[in-house]
Amino acid sequence: MKPLPLVALLGLTVSIGACERVKPRPVENLSGGRIYVMGHAGAGFESALNPFPPNAITSIRKTLEGFNAHGTEMDVQLTQDSALVLYHDGTLESLTECRGYIYSLPAAAVTGCRYRTDFNSHILQEERVQRLANVLARYAGSPLAPRFDFDLKLPEEPGVDLRFVYPKFARRLATAVAPYPELLPRVNFMSTNVSQLLAIRQAIPGARVVLDDADFEQGLAAANTHNLTGIVLSNDNATADQVRRAHAAGREVTLYKVRLRPEIISAVDKDPDAIQSDNILLLQQILAARYGQD
């Protein structure tokens, strides 16, 4: 998912004692009345208030072990030699000291790339691009039993024939999760591309495949046609009625672009199945105050 502007951070600080008091009512979704609290690339994008780069192992650890979130979204890409790495953007120079497209580089070169620290957080860490395998090895069998949203990023470089990328990406994902059968029910494979999701479902029977489409009507129609697990919606465009319609069709809904207090309240009001947020503690606070959710 895309990072929000830095100016949005000005509204992040909220007193823990300031509870969101509304008339109690049950959550009506497809997840048993629970709204899953998911980190956004771990604890969110690096900022003056968050010293960790997105998708860094320290950020993921902070989210799962420090904040005790239900899980986290992670951006997954494929390298030249078919390794799976965690990185958000199309090119390395946007967030690291390296340059180039990930799909054009071997894993050893990509994982050697150190994140640029734009907010003096170099005092706290020297993070490098991580392999997905490292995260799975740490958490797949953990008693924390975290959930993962794999936001699958296709190559952006010119000249790549994606028809060959879909099955290769799917095979690598199948290999990555195969040692951890207990993990599969807790993983959502998310993509903006239906063909990629169908390739994953073919390679990984029982995989939860979720479509991220900016157009709700188009996304829901595709999810219904191909019997996908669910859809991903941007909270600033989604409505409560759209979430209800998706649920009525048997499709789970994940909302993102949820950081500030008004955005969190708006997202919670829509009864999604999961919310990806850069402000996990406030989201947890509001859900606890409203529904007693841990």
C-alpha positions in Angstrom: 0.0 0.0 0.0 1.1 3.6 -0.6 2.6 5.7 2.3 0.7 8.7 3.5 2.2 12.2 3.4 4.4 13.2 6.4 2.1 16.0 7.3 -0.5 13.4 8.3 1.8 12.5 11.2 0.9 15.7 13.1 -2.4 14.1 14.2 -1.0 10.9 15.5 -0.4 11.6 19.2 -3.5 10.7 21.2 -3.9 10.2 25.0 -4.4 6.6 25.9 -7.0 7.6 28.3 -9.2 9.2 25.7 -11.5 6.4 24.9 -13.9 6.3 21.9 -17.3 6.1 23.5 -20.1 5.0 21.2 -23.2 2.9 21.6 -22.0 -0.7 21.8 -23.1 -3.0 18.9 -21.7 -6.2 17.5 -19.3 -6.1 14.6 -21.0 -7.5 11.5 -18.3 -9.0 9.3 -17.1 -12.4 8.1 -14.5 -12.8 10.8 -16.7 -13.7 13.7 -17.2 -10.2 14.9 -13.5 -9.5 15.3 -11.7 -6.8 13.3 -8.1 -7.9 12.8 -5.5 -5.2 13.6 -2.8 -5.4 10.9 0.4 -3.4 10.7 1.3 -1.6 7.5 4.6 -2.8 6.2 5.3 -3.5 9.9 4.9 -0.4 12.0 4.4 1.9 9.0 6.7 4.1 6.9 9.7 5.7 8.5 9.0 9.1 9.9 9.9 11.5 12.7 7.8 9.3 15.0 8.6 5.9 13.6 12.4 5.1 13.3 11.9 1.9 11.4 11.9 1.6 7.6 8.9 -0.2 6.0 9.2 -4.0 5.9 12.3 -4.0 8.0 12.6 -6.8 10.5 12.8 -4.4 13.4 9.5 -2.8 12.2 7.9 -6.2 11.9 9.1 -7.3 15.3 7.8 -4.0 16.9 4.4 -4.6 15.4 4.0 -8.3 16.3 6.0 -8.5 19.5 5.8 -5.0 20.8 2.4 -3.8 19.8 0.9 -7.3 19.8 -1.0 -6.7 16.6 -2.8 -9.6 15.0 -0.5 -9.5 12.1 1.1 -7.3 9.5 1.0 -6.5 5.8 4.3 -7.0 4.0 5.4 -6.0 0.4 6.8 -9.0 -1.4 8.9 -8.9 -4.5 10.8 -11.4 -6.7 14.5 -11.0 -7.5 16.4 -12.0 -10.6 17.2 -15.4 -9.1 13.7 -15.9 -7.8 14.2 -15.1 -4.2 11.4 -13.4 -2.3 12.3 -10.1 -0.6 10.4 -7.5 1.3 10.4 -4.1 -0.3 7.7 -1.6 -1.2 8.7 0.5 -4.2 9.6 -0.3 -7.8 13.2 0.8 -7.5 15.8 0.5 -4.8 16.9 4.1 -4.9 13.6 5.3 -3.5 14.3 3.9 0.0 17.8 2.5 0.1 21.4 3.5 -0.8 21.3 1.1 -3.8 19.9 1.6 -7.3 18.0 -0.5 -9.8 15.0 -2.7 -10.2 14.7 -5.6 -7.8 13.7 -8.0 -10.6 17.0 -7.2 -12.4 19.2 -8.0 -9.4 20.2 -11.2 -7.6 19.0 -11.6 -4.0 22.5 -11.1 -2.6 22.7 -7.7 -4.1 19.2 -6.7 -3.0 19.6 -7.9 0.6 22.9 -6.1 0.9 21.1 -2.8 0.4 20.9 -0.6 3.4 17.8 1.6 4.0 18.4 5.3 3.8 17.5 6.9 7.2 15.8 10.2 6.5 14.9 10.9 10.1 18.2 10.4 12.0 17.1 6.9 12.9 20.6 5.6 11.9 21.3 6.0 15.6 18.9 3.2 16.4 19.4 0.8 13.5 21.1 0.0 10.2 18.4 -2.0 8.4 18.8 -3.8 5.2 16.3 -5.3 2.8 15.0 -8.6 4.2 14.1 -12.0 2.7 10.6 -13.2 3.3 12.1 -16.5 4.5 13.6 -14.8 7.5 10.2 -13.6 8.7 8.5 -16.9 8.1 11.2 -18.8 10.0 10.8 -16.5 13.0 7.0 -16.4 13.2 5.4 -19.3 11.3 5.5 -21.6 14.3 5.4 -18.9 16.9 2.8 -19.0 19.7 1.9 -15.5 18.6 0.3 -17.1 15.5 0.4 -13.8 13.5 -1.5 -13.2 10.3 0.2 -12.0 7.2 -1.0 -10.0 4.2 1.5 -10.6 1.4 1.1 -7.5 -0.8 2.6 -8.9 -4.0 4.5 -6.4 -6.2 5.0 -7.2 -9.8 8.1 -6.0 -11.7 7.8 -2.4 -12.9 10.8 -2.3 -15.2 10.1 -1.9 -18.9 10.1 -5.0 -21.1 9.2 -7.6 -18.6 6.5 -10.1 -19.8 4.3 -10.6 -16.8 2.8 -13.7 -18.3 6.0 -15.5 -17.3 6.3 -13.8 -14.0 2.9 -14.9 -12.6 3.7 -18.7 -12.5 7.3 -18.2 -11.4 6.2 -15.9 -8.5 3.5 -18.3 -7.6 5.9 -21.3 -7.5 8.3 -19.4 -5.3 5.5 -18.5 -2.9 4.4 -22.1 -2.8 7.9 -23.2 -1.9 8.2 -20.5 0.8 5.0 -21.5 2.7 5.3 -25.3 2.1 7.3 -25.9 5.3 4.6 -24.2 7.4 1.2 -25.7 6.7 -0.2 -24.2 9.9 0.5 -20.8 8.5 -1.5 -21.0 5.3 -4.9 -20.2 6.8 -3.4 -17.0 8.3 -1.9 -15.7 5.0 -3.7 -13.5 2.5 -2.0 -13.3 -0.9 -2.9 -9.8 -2.2 -2.5 -8.5 -5.7 -3.9 -5.9 -8.1 -3.8 -8.5 -10.8 -6.4 -11.3 -11.1 -4.1 -13.4 -13.3 -1.5 -13.4 -10.6 -4.0 -14.5 -7.9 -5.3 -17.3 -10.1 -1.7 -18.5 -10.7 -1.2 -18.5 -6.9 -4.3 -20.5 -6.3 -3.2 -23.1 -8.8 0.2 -23.4 -7.2 -1.1 -23.3 -3.6 -4.3 -25.2 -3.2 -6.4 -23.6 -0.5 -4.6 -20.2 -0.7 -6.5 -17.1 0.4 -6.4 -14.8 -2.6 -7.4 -11.2 -2.3 -7.9 -8.6 -5.0 -6.7 -5.0 -4.5 -8.7 -2.9 -7.0 -9.3 0.9 -6.8 -12.7 0.4 -8.4 -15.0 -1.2 -6.0 -17.6 -2.4 -8.5 -15.0 -3.8 -10.8 -13.1 -5.5 -7.9 -16.2 -7.1 -6.4 -17.3 -8.4 -9.8 -13.9 -10.0 -10.3 -13.9 -11.4 -6.8 -17.3 -13.0 -7.4 -16.5 -14.2 -10.9 -13.3 -16.0 -9.7 -14.5 -16.8 -6.2 -11.7 -14.9 -4.5 -11.4 -14.7 -0.8 -11.9 -11.0 -0.5 -11.0 -7.5 -1.7 -8.8 -4.7 -0.4 -10.2 -1.1 -0.3 -8.8 2.3 0.4 -10.6 3.6 3.5 -10.9 7.1 2.0 -13.0 5.8 -0.9 -14.8 2.8 0.7 -18.3 3.1 2.2 -20.0 1.1 4.8 -22.6 0.0 2.2 -19.8 -1.3 -0.1 -18.4 -3.3 2.8 -21.8 -4.8 3.5 -22.3 -5.6 -0.2 -19.0 -7.4 -0.3 -19.9 -9.4 2.9 -23.3 -10.3 1.5 -21.4 -11.8 -1.5 -19.2 -13.8 0.9 -16.1 -11.6 0.3 -13.9 -10.5 3.2 -12.8 -6.8 3.2 -9.5 -5.3 4.3 -9.2 -1.5 4.6 -6.0 0.5 4.4 -5.0 4.2 4.4 -5.9 4.3 8.1 -3.6 6.4 10.3 -5.2 9.4 12.0 -8.0 9.1 14.6 -10.8 10.2 12.3 -9.6 7.7 9.7 -9.5 4.9 12.3 -13.0 5.7 13.6 -14.3 5.8 10.0 -12.7 2.4 9.2 -14.0 0.8 12.3 -17.5 2.1 11.6 -17.6 0.1 8.4 -17.2 -3.3 10.0 -14.3 -4.6 7.8 -12.6 -7.9 8.5 -9.2 -6.3 8.9 -7.6 -2.9 9.0 -4.0 -2.2 8.0 -2.8 0.8 10.0 0.3 2.9 10.7 -1.2 3.7 14.1 -1.7 0.3 15.7 -1.9 1.4 19.3 -4.7 3.9 18.7 -6.6 1.3 16.6 -6.3 -1.2 19.4 -7.4 1.4 21.9 -10.6 2.3 19.9 -11.5 -1.4 19.3 -11.0 -2.2 23.0 -13.1 0.7 24.1 -15.9 -0.1 21.7 -16.0 -3.8 21.8 -13.7 -5.0 24.5 -11.5 -6.5 21.7 -8.0 -7.5 22.7 
